[in-house]
Amino acid sequence: MSNYLSETSLESYLAILPRLGRLQREVYDAIAASPSGLTCAEVEELLGMRHQTASARINELVSMDMIRIVGKDW
């Protein structure tokens, strides 16, 4: 878990954790552990995921308001 999560963020994460799939958790944890966030390409490389898998999990997490996309080059 990231040192950059607030107590409220941690509580929210723990509350939704049971509803997340394994790959969603992996993507979320990787992004949360990075102080400046990660691009989709960085998630792919870090986790060894195909682009389609990483981008789908990122989009799911965005839909759940767990992460947000900043900038164009995600």
C-alpha positions in Angstrom: 0.0 0.0 0.0 1.3 3.4 -0.8 2.5 5.9 1.8 0.7 8.5 -0.3 -2.8 7.4 0.4 -4.7 9.4 2.9 -6.6 7.7 5.7 -9.9 8.4 3.8 -8.4 6.9 0.6 -7.2 3.8 2.5 -10.7 3.3 4.0 -12.3 3.7 0.6 -9.8 1.2 -0.9 -10.4 -1.3 1.8 -14.2 -0.9 1.4 -14.1 -1.6 -2.3 -11.4 -4.3 -2.2 -13.7 -7.2 -2.1 -15.4 -6.1 -5.3 -12.1 -5.7 -7.2 -10.7 -8.4 -9.3 -7.1 -9.5 -9.0 -5.9 -7.6 -12.0 -7.7 -4.5 -11.0 -6.0 -4.7 -7.5 -2.6 -5.1 -9.1 -3.1 -2.1 -11.4 -4.5 0.0 -8.6 -1.7 -0.9 -6.2 1.0 -0.2 -8.8 -0.5 3.2 -9.5 -1.1 4.0 -5.9 2.6 3.1 -5.1 3.9 5.7 -7.6 4.0 9.2 -6.2 3.5 10.7 -9.7 1.2 8.0 -11.0 1.9 5.8 -14.0 1.1 5.8 -17.7 -0.7 2.9 -19.2 2.6 1.9 -20.9 4.3 2.0 -17.5 1.6 -0.2 -15.9 2.0 -2.7 -18.8 5.8 -2.9 -18.4 5.8 -3.0 -14.6 3.1 -5.7 -14.4 3.9 -7.6 -17.6 0.5 -7.0 -19.0 -0.7 -6.6 -22.5 -1.9 -3.2 -23.5 -5.5 -4.4 -23.8 -5.5 -5.9 -20.3 -3.9 -2.8 -18.7 -6.0 -0.2 -20.4 -9.2 -2.2 -19.7 -8.4 -2.4 -16.0 -7.4 1.3 -15.9 -10.7 2.2 -17.5 -12.6 0.1 -15.0 -10.8 1.8 -12.1 -11.6 5.2 -13.6 -15.3 4.2 -13.9 -15.3 3.2 -10.2 -13.8 6.6 -9.3 -10.7 4.9 -7.8 -8.2 6.6 -10.1 -8.3 9.5 -12.6 -6.6 10.1 -15.8 -4.5 13.2 -15.9 -3.1 14.4 -19.2 -3.3 13.0 -22.7 -0.5 10.4 -22.7 -1.8 7.8 -20.3 
